[in-house]
Amino acid sequence: MSTDGTEEPLATLSSIPDSTADQVPPIIADEYTLDLPRIPSLELPLNVSTKHASIKRAIKMCGGIEKVKEAFREHGPIESQNGLELYLNDGNDKDGSKGYFNEHPIIGKRVPFRDESVILKVTMPKGTLAKNNNSVKDSISSLKDSNKLRVTPVSIVDNTIKFREMSDFQIKLDNVPSAKEFKSSFGSLEWGNFKNFVNSVPDNDSQPQENIGNLILDRSVKIPSTDFQLPPPPKLSMVGFPLLYKYKANPFAKKKNGVTEVKGTYIKNYQLFVHDLSDRTVIPSQAHEQVLNDFEVAKKTKIYPGTKSDSKFYQSLEECLQILRKLFASRPIWVKRHLDGIVPKKVHHTIKIALSLISYRFTMGPWRNTYIKFGIDPRSSVEYAKYQTEYFKIERKLLSSPIVKKNVPNPPPLVFESDNPGDIDSRFKFDGKRVPWYLMLQIDLLVGEPNIAEVFNNVQYLDKANELTGWFRELDLVKIRRIVKYELGCMVQGNYEYNKYKLKYFKTMLFVKESMVPDNKNPEEEMGVNANTDADGDVNMDDGSQGSSNPTKEDKGTVVGDDYEDNDAITEEPDDAALENEEMDTDQNLKVPAIIEDYADDGDADEEVQESFDIKTASFQDIINKIAKLDPKAAETMKKELKGFVNEVNL
């Protein structure tokens, strides 16, 4: 208290000199014990009012109060619970039945490990809610006199049943005699009804369809009468829970002053796809008719259909086409990720339309997911063999290692600048000296590695291309794949000293699979490679050491159908996750901003999507940097006041 009798304000750290701030005890909020009754909670997918009749009907739809109590008494894993059955129809039919032919309930189960929730009773002057549009938050804020507001905890919710299953279609067939007959027999599960139903079916009825015309329908039922005599399926939905869709917000939706406005449009690119590699397949010689018509209209009006004049889409498209025509003249088959680094950022948004005007795509075979110049059939000549694609992937168990993560480069952003102007970026090429930027590789991007070049120069092409290996013999492709997989597996582990005997074995392989070797001899031992030593140069990923080790059979990655190890690098069909927004992208819709200035913002957003961030392995600084992008002030405060984060499993 001050000398004049007034109460002094509590001291704060900011008002105390730095020399004594550390000596002042912190101000801690008062503690209260909530000695309150624990109550269960039933969350229903129904519009239940506070009226007694509404609550009573909701409980009846769950089977009655005893069924509800029984469900709350269940314990154990959620999979072992019977749950609470909620019937959406309480049955008011004349015969007392539910009335729906295929009715089944929605199952609700107890929520495991649910945090306790406190139920508060908020008391305020009468009419306060009505004045604030029934908003509790606004009502509390409007009460400047705290004595008019009283908040009292009344109970704690510690047991909750939720309904998360989807409701299925349910069909009423009261006007269909065959459905009613089926329900009265099989639906009743009574033997006498079964017997009467079976006896009513004529033996050896040669014309059962004639009975349909003699059926008498119940016209008194309000539901329209039909001659539909087949029972519907017991359940129409194949899944109990909603599917998780990869929803992405519209990149053109801008929120200003609480109002979301979309500035932009969607147009179709009409990319042509070839889904068959048989001899009867005709290779497209020109673009889809609709995209050609749109382009002709754009030539006359200088505005591409579906876009606005402010976007200058047509002008950017013309510039992009000019660049792509030169590129396809020198190289008739391209991977889109290679083009992304050559086409300038300012016109990159038109690349899909431009590609649909000058190229088509195979969805299968050796040239799958590449863009091929119109009129070019890669099956017509061996000169197109070097453009075939091969897919490689690092084993997931390796990628979980910090050592490997350090050696594997981040994927390229959606739009970037090639380090080789006008040509493919050198980081896409495989030379055995660094891990490629992207593991979908065309054959000519592999020949920079001397051992692969040696195999490639001695290739004997097939007389006719096939849909599996293209122009190559299977053995030649296997040799190339083995070398890539071996060296790739070494490089991601930080080992660039390859075993010359193993490479020699790969180059001189006589059989596609080791199981084809006569007498099942180990071909690697014959080449001077000791199978009991670490010839691969593998690193023990368990202890993180940089030295060599002797991995067990379980530790090494294998290829399906092959009998020897490949150093944890595999080749297979394209990885859908990695190619989702790239070569595997078959979406015909193209997003076009309303004004050309919006393109720069979209590019930045794409780069942010490409950034790899794993919360389970991220360091404290990584998390702070991530927070700083959303709230720089909060990130700075955390950086100063926190020493680090604790993983939830260690709490």
N, C-alpha and C positions, 0 to 999 in steps of 0.2 A: 504494500500500500504506500502511496505517496504521502507527503506531509499534509496535503490539503484534503486527504481522505478519499481521493479518487483512486480507482484501481488501475495499476499500470499494465500495459499490454505485455504478453509473454515475450521473452527475448528470442530472437531468431539468430541463426548462425551468421547471416549477412550483417547483423548489427553489432557483432562482437569482433574485436580486433583479432587479426590473424594469429597473434602470439598466444591468445587464450582460447581460441575457438575449439581446439582439440580437447580442452579440459572440461568443457561444458557437456553434461550428459544429454543425450538425444531426447527429444520429446516424443513419447510413445502414446498411442491412442489407448483409451481405456478398454479393458477386456470384460466381456460378459459371457456367462455360461448360458447356453440355450437349452434349458431343461424343459423340452417341449415334447409332446406326443409325436410318435412316428406314424405316418399314414401312407397307404399305398395310393398309386395314381393309375388311372386307366385312360389312356389317350385313344379316343375313337375317331375313325374317319367319317364322323357324322356331325350334323348340325344340331347339337343338343343344347336346349335352352335351360334356364334355371327352374322352369316349371316342373312340379313333381311328376306330372303325366309324361313329360318328355324324358326325364331321367329313368322312370319306370319302364318305358318302352325300349330305351336303349339297353337296359340290363336284360330285358326279356329277349332281345335280339342276340344277346351273348349266351343265352341258355338259362338265364336265371341267376339269382344272387349266389346260390351254392356253387355253380360252375365258376363264377368269378372268383370266389374265395379259394376254390380248389386250385385254380391257375396261379394265384398268388403264393400258394404254399409250395409250388414246384421249385426245386433247386437243381443244381448241376449245370453242365454245359447246355448252351441254347439248342444244340442239335438233338439232345436227349429229351427235351421238353415236349409235352403233348400240345401245350398252348391253349389258348382260348378261342373258341369258334364263334365267329360273328356272321350271322345270317342276315343278309340285307333285306330279305322278304320275310315278314312275320306270319304270312299265311292267313288269308281271310276267305279262302275258297268255300264253296258250298259243301264239299266233302271233307273239309277240315285239313286238307293236305297243303303242302307249301305252294303248290300250284305251278311251279316251274319244273320243266322236264329234267333239266340237267343242273339243278341248283347245287352249288357247293359253297362252303363258307370261306371267309378270309381268316387265316390263322394269325393270332397275335401272341407274342412271347415276351417274357420278362427281359428287360434290358440288363445285360451283365455289366458289372463294375460301374454302375451309374453313380455320378456324384450326387450327394444329397442336396436338395433344393429347399429353401426356406419359403414358406408361404407367409406373406405379410398382409396385415389388415391395415388399410390406409383410411383414416377418418379425416374428413374436411367439411367445411360448411356446405349446407344444402344448396344445390344449384351451381356449385363451382364447376362440376363436370359439364353441365349443359352449356355454360358460358364458353367453355374451351373445346367445343366439338367432341366431347367425350374422350378427350386425350388426357390420360393420367399425368403424363410428363408435363404438358402445358399447364395443367391445373395446379400441379405442385409449384411450378415456376411462378405462377401468378400470385401465389400466397406470400406476400412480403412479411406478414406477421407469422412467425414460426409457431406461435401459441395456437393458431387456428388449425395446425396440421399435426396429426398424431399417427405414428407408424408403429404397429405392434406385431411382433412375430407370433404366430398362432400355432404353427406346426411345421414339421420337417417331412418332406417326401423322400423316402428311401427305398421305394419298391415301385417300379413302373412297368406296365405292359403296353407295348406299342404294336400297331398293325402296320407292317411295311409291305405286305404282299399286294399285288395288283388284283383288282376285282375283274373277274372274267365276264364275258357275255353270257346271259342266261335267257333261255328261250321258253316261252309259254305256248303249249300246244294243246290247250283244253278243247279246241275245236277239231282236233285230228283224232279220229277213232283209233288208229293203230298205235298212236303214242299213249293214249289212255289205257288201251289194252296191255301195252308193254309195262306201264307203271303198275297196273293192278296185279300183274303176275310177277315179273322179275323184280319190279320195284318193291313189292311187298315182302319178298323173301319167304313166302309161305308155300309149303309143298302143295296144298290143295289148289291154290291159284296156278301154280306151275302146271299141274296135271290138266286142269281145265283148258289152259292155253294150248298145250300140246295136242289135246284131243280135238280142239277146234280147227286145227290145221289139216286140210284134206291130204290124204295120202296120194302120192304120185300125181299132183295137179299139173296137167300138161299145159294149161293156159292160165297161169296165176295173174297175168296182167288184166284179165277180164273182170276180176273182182273190184278193181279200182273204180270202174264205172258204176258199180252198184252200191258204193259206200253212201251212207246217210250222214251228213255233217250236221253238227249242232249249230243252227243259225241263231240261237238265242245269245250266243257268246258275242261280246262286243268286238273281239278281235276279228279282223277280216278272215273269212273262211278260205281255205285253199285245199288243193288236192295233194298237198305234200305229205307223203306217207312214210318217209324215211326218218328214223330218229336222228337228231343231231349228235355230234360228238360229245362225250361227257365233259370235255374241257377243250376250249378253243385256243387258249393261250398256252404256248409251249414252255413258258418260263413263269416262275412265281414272282420274281422281282424285276423291276424295270432295268433295261439295259443302260450301261453307262456310255453315253455318246461323247466323243471328243469335241465338245462344244468350244468354239472360238468366237470371241466377240468380233463384230463387224469393224474392220480397221478404219472404215470411213466414218464411223459414228463418233461425232465430237459432242462433248457435253459442255454446255455453256449456260450458266445461271440456272442450273438444275434441269435444263431441257436438252434432251438428246436429239441431235439433228444429223441426218445422214447426207453427206455431200459426196455423191458419186453414184455410179450405175454399174450394172453387170451386163457383160456381153458374152456371147458364145464364140469359142475359137474354131469349132467344127474340125478338130484334128482328125485326120483319117488314120484308121488302124487296120492292120492286116492280121487276122487271127488263124491263118492256115498256111502251111508251107508245102502243100501238095502241088503236083505239077499243074493242076487245073487252076491254081490261084493266079489271078490277073493282078499285076503290079500297077498301082495308080500312076497315071501320067499327069494328072493335074489335081488341084485342090477341090474340096467339097463345093458343090454348086452354090450353096448359100453364102459361104465366105467369099467366093468370087464375085457374087452379086453385090455383097456389101462393099467390097473393095472398089467395084466399078462406080457405085453410088458415091463413095468417098472421093474418088477422082474428080467427079463432076462438081460436088458440093463443097469439097475440102473439109467435110465433117464426116467422120466414120459413124455409121448408124449405131445408135445406142449411146453415143458420147455427146458431150457438149462442146461448143466451139472454143470455150475458154480452156479446155484441157489440151487442145492442140494435139490430140491423139493421132490424127491422120499424118500430120507432119513428122511426128516422132516415128510412126510406123514406116514411113517412106525411108527415113534415115536408117532404121534398123534393117529393113529389107536390103538396102544397098550394101550394108556390111555383111549380112548373111549370104547374099548371092556370091560375093567374092570368096567367102570362106567355103561354101559348098562347091565352088568351082575347083578349088584346090584339094578339097577333102570331101568326098560325097556322103560320108557317114560320120555323124557326130554324136557325142554324149552331151546332154544339155548342160551339165555342170561345167564342162570345158568351155562352152559358149558363154556361160554367165560371167567369166572373167575377161572376155574379149569385148562383148557388147557394152558400150558405155552406160553408166548408171542412169543418165538422163533419159535414155530411150529404152531401158531394159524392161519397163512395164509393158511394152508392146511385143516382147519376144515370142510369146505364145501365138499370137495372131500371125506374126511374121513366119514362124515355123510352120504353121498350118497352111500357109500360102505357097511354101516351097518344098515341103517334105512330108513324108508319111512315116508310120512306125510299125514295127513288128511287135506283137505282144508275147511271142514265144520264139524258141530257136536260138541259134548262135548270135543273132544280131538283135535280140530282144532289147526293148527299151532304148534303142538308139533312134536318131532322126535321120532318115535316108532320103536323098534327093529324089524328086519325082522322076519316074522313068528308069531309075537305076534298080536293077534286080541283082542283089548280092550273090544270088545262086548261079548267075550266068557266067562268072569268071573267077579264077583263083586270085585275081588282083584284089578282091574284096575280102580275102581271108584274114588279112592283117587287121581288119576292123571288127572282128568278132570280139564279143565281150566275155570276160571271166570274172566271177565274183569270189571274193575272199572275205573272211571275217575272223577276228581274234576271239578266242574262247572267252566266255563271260567270266570264268573263274580267274583268268589271268587279269582281266580288266579291273577286278576288285583289289588288285595289289597296287600300293602307292608307287612302287618301282616302275611298274608297267605304265601307269597313268602318266608318269613323268616322261616316258619315251613315246607315247602315242600322241600325235598332234591333234589339236581340236579341229573339227570339220570346218571347211571354208564357209564364210557367210553366204547368204543367198545371192548377194551382189558384191563382187570384189574386182580388183584390177590384176590381170595376169602379169607375172614378172617377165614374161616373154611377149612383148606387144604384138598383137595381131595373130598370136598362136597360142597353143595349149600351155598353161602354166607348168613349169618344170616340177612343181611339187605334186603333180598328178602322176608323174612317171616313176616307174620302179627300176632302180639301178643297183639295189643291194647295199646302198650306203646310207639310206634314210627311209623311214616308214612313209609310204605315200600318203598324200592328203586325203585320198578317197580310194576305197578298195573295190570299186567296179572299174576294171582295167581292160582296155582294148589290147589286142596282141601286140600292136606296134609300139605301145607304151611300155612293154616288158623287155624289148630287145636291147635296151640300154644296159642290161645286166649281161656280162660276158658269157656266162654259162647258158643263159636262155638264148642268147644270140647264136651260140654254137649249135644248139638244138634246132633253132628256127632256120638256120642256113642249110641244114641237112634234111629238112622236111620233104617228104614225098606226098604231094597232094592227091586226094581222091579224084576219080574221074567225074564224080557227080557229088554235089553238096547234099548233106542230109540234115535233118532237123535236130540232131543231137550234137554232132561234133563239127558241123559245117563242112569246110574243105579239108580238115585235118583228119589224119588217122587217130584213133583213140589213144594209141600208145604215145604219139608225139605230144598230144595235149596233156597226158598224164605226166610225162617228163617235165613239161613246163610248170604244171601245177605243183609237183613235188618240190621243185627248186624254189618257187615263190613261197610256198608254205613253210619250208624249212628255214629260209633266210628271214622271212617275216617273223616267225616265232622267235628266232634268235634276236633280231633287232629290237623287238618290243621289250625284251629282257635285258637290253643293254649290251648284248654280245655281238660284235662285228667281226669276230675271227671264226670263219666257217671251217668245218671239217672237210678237207679236200677229198678224202676218200668217199665220204657220203655224197658229195656233189658229183664225183666221178661215177658213182653207182647210179645216181638219178639220170645222168646223161646217157648211160649205156644200158639202161633197163631193156630187157628182152620181153618182159611180160607186163601186162596191165596190172595184175594182182600178184602178190607174193604167193598166194595159194596155188598159182598155176606153175610155180617152179617145180621141175621134176624132183621126186624123192623128198619134197618139202624141205630142201636145204635152205639155210638162211643166207640169202644173197649178200647181205651186208657183211657177214663174217668172211665170205669169200673175197670181198673187195678190201679186206683189211680193217674193217670196223668191228671193234669188240663190243658185242651186244651188252656186256655187263658193265661197261664204262660209259661215262657221259659224253658220247661223241657229238651229241646235239648242241652241247654248250648250254644246256638248260640251267636255270638258276633256281635254287630252292626257294619257292615263294612263301613257305611257311615262316621261316625265320628272317626273311628279308636280306639275307647275306648276298654279297656280290660274287662269291666264289662259286665253283661248280659243285654239283651234287649228283646223286644217283636216283633220279625220280623213279617211283614205283609205277607199275602199270596203270594204277588208278590215277596217278598224278598227271599222266601225259594225255594229250588230246588225241583222239583217233578219228579216222574218216570212215564213215559207214561203207562197208564193202571192202575195206583194205585191212591188211593184216599187220602192218607195222606203223610205228608212231610217226607223227608229222609235226612234233614240236609245238603243239597247242594252237596251230593255225589251221583253219579248215576252209574248204571250198564247197559251195552249195548253191541252192537257188537264192535269188536276191532277198536280202533282209528287208521285210516290209516296213519295219520301223525306220530303218536308215534311209529308205528310198521313198517314204510316204509323200514328201513334198517335192520330190525330184523326178527321177526317171519313171517311177511307178505311178506318178500323178496322171490320172485320166479324167480329171474334172474338166468339163467343157466350159465352165463359167469363169470368166476373167473379170477381175475387179478394176474399175476405172474411176479414179478420183475426178472431181468436178473441175478442179483447176490444176495447172501444171505444178504449182508450188507445193502441192500435197505429196508429190512423189518422194521428195527428200525425207519427209517424216516417215513414210511407209518403209523406206529402206532402213532407217534406224530401228524401227520396230521389228523388222525381220532379223536384224542382227541380234537384237535382244532375245528373240525366240531361239536363235541358234546357240546362244550361250549355254554351255553345259554347267549345271549346278546340281550337286547331290547333297542334300541336307545331312545324310548319314555320314558322309566322309569329309564335308567341308570344314575348314579350320575356322577359328574364331574370327580371324581377319576376313575370310571369305564371306561369312555371315554378316559382318558389319558392313562390308562393301555392298552386299545385296540390299541391306536395309537403307543404306545411304542413298540409293537410287530412288527410293520412295519417300524417305523422310531424313534428309541430311542432318537436321538438328537432333533428332532422336539418336541417330547413329553416333554423332559426336559425343553425346551425353553418355551412351553406353560404353564407348571406347575409353572414356575417362574414368568412369565409376565402376566398371566391371572388369574382373580379371580374366573372365572366360565363361563359357557355357558348360553345363554338365549334361551329358547324354541322359535321356529319360530312363534308360535301363539301369543307370547307376544311381538313381534317386532312391 
